[in-house]
């Protein structure tokens, strides 16, 4: 019996006319035939979405077929030949992959897409494959995934040569535990309990990704709260196994150590709270600090979601193969002297090298801040000069993103010592933008992935801020929410309510005694307001920039794309409120949303 896999459709083919129309278009087409209960479906689902989104190529098209699913599966069962596929697709078979093989699928689709571009644009010859049996078929018109009983292995089962598959589970240290600084403690507890960490990464989920990951809990009353929470900050994701054998008990062992889903239950039931992780680090059902796969099927799905290229074998002396190159981010600093003289040139070089500037902030460091950032260099001969160089004026902090960002940025920088950079790497940034008579190099780059995340957090700390759509802007709230999301904010919590006079006074207590205070309180109690908890790196400052100046006239002149420039009426009815600093944000969030 053959099973097909569900891929949320870009196009849905419900009849022969739609099918023929899809096949008539040029390009590499993927069509997915599905039965929702099939095990491999969940594992491949997220991977295919990512491939399509990452490639961003209009020549690659996706569709699904629902109505004719059984008929089509039976046709494939009866005849897996290139000749039959030509009839079906009006094209030629160009590739075959046997089994639910994530690494090969990840590699095959981009390669085939590149080849198809060459065929269409340069007239290259299309390589044709003919085979009597296949599990995945790709033509220049059509790609079909069909999984049969012999090949519905876990997504990490690459080939018979790779050896039997080792059981793994996916563990997630959730945003509450990450933000509380418990990652290192939890990882140590994981190791102390005898688990082997095969892979790990920090990951910031979007709301869409969180909904997809927890789609099996969509009917739970806490689902929306869980999604918002998981998108509120970075999580730390681990792939765990245990022992030298197949690690068959790893899923049950991990769920035993994290404890009940509801942290309050874990605290009540755990005889020793230190042993049960959710009892020690969690708060409630959604903010329960940790996640663990609850079955082999879910572990398969979750592994494909976070680590689509991951491979593992339990044969001795065959190490797990890490994921292929992934998008990374790293911290770049343009120190004050270079910023003053060469800012535009350096930014142009960064762009030319293929980096995306994901975060950017110009700021003046105090000596204490600089000393804290470079504390590992304290005691070195150059330390005082380094601190002086970092604090002699404003610097520019950048969060750079691309494949292998850490290594690529350090290659672009060149050697740390300016004379060495000039002699050995004259084209490097440190050589090109050295400042005369200043011995300290003018650019900084993180030296590892772990340091990159810590350094990005230093300059762009993950924060929450309170955002309020005031009564005068309620008619524009949907547009405002869309702009907020486009700007990269995650809406962790939101509620619409009419403020009481007491709560309005509490929200604006810092303005008490000012001439406009009574009118402000009166306006804020005149109708419903929408309250949101926004989370992102540097949330407070970034949301204030998005809002624009308090006076909408000034906003229209200085920041015409800001929210107040577009939606505010006057100084009183200026559409939005945002926290002024992180402490203010936490205080007001507690006042509006409670603990």
N, C-alpha and C positions, 0 to 999 in steps of 0.2 A: 504494500500500500504506500502511495506517495502522499506527502503532506506539503502544503504550500504555506508560505510565510506572509504575514500581513505587514504592509508598509503603508502608513497613512498617506493617502493619495494626493498627488498634485493634480492629477486628472482621474476621474472615475469612469471606467468603461462599462456601461450597462447594456449595450446592445451592439449588434454587428456594425452598424453605421459608425458609431463612436470608435469601435475597434479599428475599422478600416481607415478612418480619418487619422487616428494616432499613428498608424503604420505608414501613412502616406507622407508624413513629415520627415525631413532629413534629420540626421543626427543619430546619436546613440541613445536608444530608448530602453528604459527599464520598466517592465510591467510585473506587478506582484499579484499573485493569485493566492488567496488565503482562506484558512479556516481559523478562527480566532483562538481556538483551544490548543493549537499546535505549539509544543514546547519551544522549538527554536525561534519562533516568531519574535518573542520578546527580546531574545538575545541579539538578533540582527537589526531589530527595529531602529534603535537609537543610532547605530553605526551608519545605516544607510542615510538617515537624515543628515548626519554630520558630513558624510561624503558629498552629498548634494550641496549643502550650504557652504562647505569649505571650498569646493571647486568653483561654484558660482558661474558655471558655464552654460549658456542657453542651449548648447548642442546636446547636453545631457538632460533627458526628460524622464519623469517618473509618472507612472499611472498604476491603478489597481483594477482588478476585475473581480466583481463580487457575484453577480447574478449567474455567471456560467462557470463558477468555480469547480464544481464536481465534474462537469462535462470536460472541462479543459484538463483537469488532473488525469482523468481517465485516458484522454487522448495522449498525454505525455507517457502514461504507463504503457500504453500499447506500442508506442513508436517513438523512440528517442533517436531519430536519425537526422543527419544534416539535411537530407532531401525533404523530410517532412517539415522541418523548420523553415526551409525555403518557401514551402507552400504557405505555412502559417504566417510568416513575417514578410514574405516578398524580398528576403535578403539572404545573406550568407553567414554561416556560423564562423565566428572569429576567435572564440576562446572557450575553454572548458575548465571548470574548477569542480573537483569532487568533494562534496561535504560542506558543512557550515563553517567555512574556513576564513575567519575574519582577516588575518594578515594578508592572505592572497586576494581576498575581495578588495581590501583597502588599496592594494597595489595594482590590481588588474584594471579597475575602472578608470583611474587617471591615465594609465598607460594606453588603454584602448581608446580613450577619448582623444589623447594626443595623436594616436595613429589615425583615427577617423578624421581629425582636422587635416592631417597630411594628405589623406586620400581625397578629401573634398577640395582642399585649397591648392595642393601641389600636384595632384594627379598620381600620387603614389599608388602602388599596387596593394590591394587589400589582401592580407594573409587569411586564408580560409582553412578551417579545421573541419574534419569529418570524423564522427565517432558514433558508435552504435549505442552508447550508454552514457548518460550525463546527469549530473545533479544541478548544475547551474549552466545556463546557456546564454551567450551574449552574441547578438548579431549587430550589424551596423544599424538595424532598425529596432532590435528587440533584445532585452535581457530578461530572462525568466528564472526565478529561483524556485526550485522544487527539491524538497528534502525527503529522502526515503529512509526506510528502517535501518539500512546499513550505515547511514551517514548522519544521523541526528545526534552526533556527539556534542559535548560542550564546545563552546565557541573557541576555546583555546586548544582543541585537539587538531594539531596542524597536519600531521601526516603519520603514517605508520612508523617511519624512521625516527620520529621524535620520541617514541616510547609511550607507555601508558600515561594517562592523564592523572595528575595529582589534584586531589580535592582542595579547593580554596574557598574562602569566604571573603566578602567585602565588608570592611568595617569603616564607619564614618564617625569622626569626632566632629560633632555638630557646632554651629556658630556660637552657641552660648558657652561651650567649653573652650573653644578657640579664643574667643574674646576675653574670657576669664584667665587665659594664660595657662591652661591645664594640659596643653598638647604634649609637652615633654614628659610630664608626670604620667600621663595615660600611656604613652608609648613605652615608658620604662615598665609600667605595670603589665603591658602586653608581653614584653620580652620576659619579664620575671615569671609569667604564667606559662612559658614554654612555647609561645607562638613564634613563628618565623615570618618576618615582614618581607614579602617578595617584591612589593612595589608600594610607593606612596607619593602623594602630591597634594598640594593645597589647591582647592577649587572653589571658585565663587559661582554658585548656581544662579541662573536667571529664574524668574518666576515660571517661565514656560518649561525650563528644564526640571524644576522642582515638581511641577504638576505631572510631567511625563514620568519622572522617577517614582513618584508616589501614586501613580494612577490607580494602583490596586486598592488604595484607601479612599478613592473619590467619594464613596458613599458615606464615609464617616463624618460625623457632625463637626469634628475638629479639622477637617481636611484643609479648608482655606487658611486657617490659622497656622497649620503645619507648613503649608506652601510658603506663606509669607515669612515665617520664621526661618525656613531653610534658605531663603533668598536674602536674608537680612545681613549676612556677613559670610566670610570665607569658612569653608569646612576643610577638614584634613582627612583625605581618603586613603585607606590602606588595603592592600591585598594580603590576607593572612593564610598561612598553612601551619601544619604542626607535625613534627616528627619526620623521620627519614622515609617512612612508607607512604602509602597513598593519602594519608591525612584524612581518613574517612570520617573521623569524628569532629573535625575542626568546626563545622557549622554549629553543632550542638554544644561544643565546648565554649565557643565564643558567646553564644546566647546565654549560656549558664553564667559566665563571668559578668556580662553586662546587666543581667537581671530583668525583671518585669518591665514591660513597655512604659507603664505609668510609674514615674519616679517616686510618687507619693506612696504607691503600693510597695515599691522596692524598699523604701525606708522603713515601712511598717513590718514587712515580712523578713527582711534580712537580719539574721542574728548578729552579724558583724558587718556594719555598714561599709567598712573599709574593703571587704572582699568583693562586694557587689558595686560595680562602677556607677550605675545609674543612681544608686542610693547615695553615693558620695558626691557625684558631680551634677546630677539632674535636678529639675525643679518640678515638672509635671508631665502630662502626656506628650506634648509637642516639644517642650524644652527639656528633653530627657538625656541630653549630653551625647548619647552614642546610638549608633545604628548597627545592626547586624543582619545579614541575609538569613531568611528563615527556612530555606530549603535549597536543594541542589539547583532547582530550576531558577529560583530567584538569584542565587549566586551567579549563575550563568548570565542571566539578564543584566545584573548590576555590573559584572565584570566587563561586559560588552559596552555598557553605558559609559563607564569611566576610563577603561583601558582597552579600547577596541583592538589594539595590536598585540596585546599581552600573550605570551606563550609560556607554558610550564610543563615540565616532565618530572616524574618522581624517580627516574632511574638515577642511581648514584653516579656522581661525577659529571652529571649533565646539568649545568646550572640553568636557572630560569632565564629566558631571554627577555630583556627589558623591552618596553614599548619603543616604537620608532620615534624619530624626532617629533617633539611636540612644541606647540607655541609656548614660549616662556616670556617672562618679563624681568627686567633688570633695572637697577637704579643708575642713573647718570647724573652727575653734578658738574655744572660749568661754574668754576670758581669765580669770585668777584672780578679779578683783573681781566680774565679772558672774556667774561660776560660783557664788561664795559667796552672792550675793544673788538671782539670777534663774534658776538652773539649770532648774527644772521648767517655768517659763513659756517659756523659750527652746526647750526640747525639745518642748513642746506646739506652739509656732509652727512648728517644723520639720516635725512630723508633719502638721499642718494643711495645710502647703504641698505635701504629696504626696511628700516625701522618705522614702526608706528608710534607716535607720541601719544600714549594712552593717558598720561597724567602730567601736569605741568604746574609749577608754582615758583614764583620769584619771591624770595624772602631774605631777611637779614637775620643771621644766626647770632645769638649771644655767645660769649666765650664758654659759658657753662654748657650750652647746647652742643657746641662744636666739640668740647672735651668729652661729653657723653657719647657722641657719635663715634669718635675716634679713640675711645678709652683703651682699646687693645694696643694702641701705639704709645700709650703713656710710658715715659721713661726712655724713649728713643731720643737720639740727639736732635732729630728734626721736629720733635713734637711741638715745641713752642712756635716754630716757624709755620707749621701746618695750621695750628689754631689761629695764628695771626692772619694767614692767607685766607682762611675760611670766614673770617669775621670782619675783614677790612671794607666790606660793602655788601650789597645784595648779591646772592647767588641764584642760579636757576637749577631747580630740582626737576628731573624728568623721569617718568616711568616709561621705559621703552619696551615695546613688544615685537617679537618675531620668532621664527624657529631658532632654537639655540641662542637666544638673545644674550645670555651671560657670556658665553665664549666669543660670539661674534663681536660684541661691544668691546671686550678686552683686546681682541685682535685689532680692532679699529683704533683703540687708544694707543697701543704700543707700550714699550717698556716704561716702568715707573720713573726711572732716573732720566731727567731731561737730556743730559749729554749722551747717554746710551741710546735714547730714542732718536736723537739727531743723527748719530753715527750709524746705527744698525737698522733703523726704520724711519727714514727721512719723510716718508709719506704718511706716517701715523699722525693722529690728531695732536698727541702730546708734543711731537716734534714741530708740527706746523704752527701750533698756536701757543708755543712757549712765550713767556713774557720776559723781556730782557731784564737781567739783574734779579730775577725772582727764581730761586732754586727749586721751589715746589712746583710740580707739574700742575697744569691748570684744569685737568678733568679727572673725575673719579668714576670708577665702575665697580660693581659688586664682583667678588671673586668666586662665588659659588651660588647655586640656586637657593640654598638655605639662607645665605647672607643677603641675597637679593630680596627675598620676601621680608626679612627683618628690616632691611634698610628702607624698602618702600614703605613699610608700616611706620618707620620713624618719621619720614617726611609727609606721608599721606596716611595718617592713622585711620583705620576703619572706625567710622563714627555713626551715630544716629543724630538726627535733628528733627525738631518738630516743625511741620509745615501746616499752615492754616489757610484755607480758602475762605475769605471773609464773606459775610452776608451779601455785600454789594457785587460779588463776583460769582455767585452761585450759578447763574445762567451760563457761565463759561467753564464750569468745573471739569467737564469732560475734555475740553481742549487743553486745559491746564494740566490735567493728569497725563494726557498724551505727551505734552512737552516735557514733563518731569521724567517720564519713562524714557523718552528719546535722549534725555541728557544723561542717562546711565544710572539713575537712582532706582533702588528697589524699595517698593512700598511695603514695609514690614507689617504695619497695622494701619487701619483707617476706620473712622466712624464719623457719622454726620449727627450733629446735635446742636440744640440751641443753648447757649451759655446762660447760666444764671448770673445775676449781678456779682455775687460773691466769687464765682469762678472767673469771670472776666477781670475782676480786680486782681485776683491772684495771678492771672496770666500776664497782666501788665503792671505788676506791683512796682517795677523799677521806674515807671512814669508817674507814680502817685505824687501829687503836689504840683505837677506841671499844668499849665493853662489849658491844654487840650485834653487832659485826662478824663473829665466828666463826659465830654462828647465822645471820646474813644470808647469808654465803657458802655455808653448808651447805644452806640452803633453796633458794638459786638454782641449786644443782647437783643438786637432788633429783628433777628431772624436766624435761621440755621447756618452753621459753619461746618466745613469739612476739615477734620483733623487727620493728619497723616504722620506716621513715623517713617522717615526716610533714612535709608542706610546706604553708604558708599564710602570710599576713601575720602577723607576731608569733607564730610557731608555738610557741616555747618557753613564753611566758607563757600563751598561750591553752590549751595542752594541760595545763599545771599547774592552771589554773582548772577544766578539765574533769575532771581526776583528783580534785581536792578535797584537803583536809588529809590529812597522813600517817596520823594516827590516825583510824580509821574511825568511832569513837564521836563524835569532834569533827565529822567529816564529816557524819554523820547529823543532828547538831544544827544545824550552821551551813550546810551545803550538801547538803540531802537529795537533790538531783537529780544530784549528782556521781557519778562512776564508783565511787569508793572507798566512798561511802555505800551503794551498791547491791550491790557485789560483793566487798568486802574483809571479812576475818574479824577481824584484830587488827593491831597495829603491825608485826609481822613479815610476816604473810600479808595484805598490804594491796593485793593484786591487780595493781598497776601500778607502773611506774617511768617517770619522765620526766626529761629533762635539765634541769639547774638554770639554765643560761645558754647562749648561742649557742656559745661556745668549748668548753664541756663537751660540747655536742651534737655538734659536728664531730669532736672527739677520740674520743668513744665510737662514733659512726657508723663512723669509720675502723677502730676496733678490731674491730667486729662484722662489717662488710661489706667491709672492705679498701678499697683505692683505687678 
